[in-house]
Amino acid sequence: MTGMENAIEVSELVKSFGEIMALRGSSFTVKDREIFGIIGPNGAGKTTTLRILGTLLTPTSGTAEIFGINVAKEADKVREIISYLPEEAGAYQNLSGLEYLSFMAEFYINSGRSAGEMLEEGKRVSGLGDRLKDRVKGYSKGMNRRLLLARALMMKPRLAILDEPTSGLDVIHSSHVRQMIKDYVDEQGVTILISSHNMLEVEYLCHRVALLNEGIVISEGRPDEIMDRFSAENLEEAFMEATRIE
């Protein structure tokens, strides 16, 4: 992971919604081919950051670049190389899992790969097997999330942005989703940016993390570095120490 251009460079990012400052000068860097986690409590600015990088919001000030492309000025170019999975995403309930992946693959054909190739990739990544023939409305929340993650990864984006990928899932499905993400980075060399308030999950999954609190990055580094920095047993403790919450 050395000697390559950075996947993401965020500098002094500010986003206000009227009187509310969601981001207050946030900065961090993500290297190519790493799993990077943005962690913090609800309302810290995690989703706002991901939406800016996913070209859904424009920053009030500051810059964000993905592989050297400015997300505000060249949003179309950015969209060609990323995929974005919001926390509350849903699949079309009346389609089968297979029909849904097939339908979504048609949108990504200009990524240089055929719909058939992407569909095969989606089937493999989802791990849902014969259940892909069933209608999505019969899926559990965990199966639904695996399907959506397969949709986000099947196009082999250079960067996949995943907002709370295991939110609301039980232990077994959470574990499966984490393994899907880990395996995909190892196999395909993509970069993954995830947000989570589950700090223990991020500790397991991410090469490096940024602690975000009240719209600003208060610490960045490898999980073990951050734990050392705050003499903490885990990231949760480190976060509490960093924010001086007793």
Phi, psi and omega in degrees: 000029179242158174075008179253159176293155179289145177286318182225135170229116180246126184228120174051044184287126178236135174219120176242144173246093186063239181280343187271126177264105180281323176232137187235050178095047184278136178222137172194165181230138176242130179279158176298139174066028175244159171262117184243132182248134170256119184237151180166169181290169175301138180087004182284340182112011183297307183294323177301316178301313181295323180291326176294314180293331178275006177068019179270338177230152173254142181290152174289318173202174185087176183230152173221127179234142174242117186047044176081001181259127181288122187291332181277321186273332183229053184303320181298319179295320179298317183297336180289339187242002179239162163228151186227127179242104179290160180299320186262024181296152176219155176261163180292117191296329185270356175271157169283164178304319181295316179296322180296312180297321180296316179299314182291327180299328180299330181289337189255011186301326181288002176281005176092004179236150183283157178300323180298316178300314182294322180298316178300318179297316180299318179299315182295313185293323184295327183067017185271350174054229184294339180295343176297340179281344182276157177292144182300329183299340179268002183279148170286169179300321180295317179296318179301316181294321178296321177298314182293323178293321176299320177299318182290331185261340189294338178278000184050062180292160172287329178224127172251127181253117187238114182268113179048061188298336181248017182305126175076008181266153176285175186302317185293312180291323177301314181298319180295316180296317178300317181294322176304314182295312182299312181298320184295320178295317179298318185282317193254349180066030177274167175256139180236131172245121178238151171246148179198150168259002177269094189289331179289325176297315182295322178302321181286321193269324195263143173289316178218160182220159170239130174271120183249129178218128179049043172082012180219144178281119183260346175195148181215142178156187175292149180308317181293325177297315182294321178296318177298316183304323184250016180047050185246154179280332180208176184293329179298313177298317180300319180295315179300318180294317182297325182265003178057036176268119183276000000 
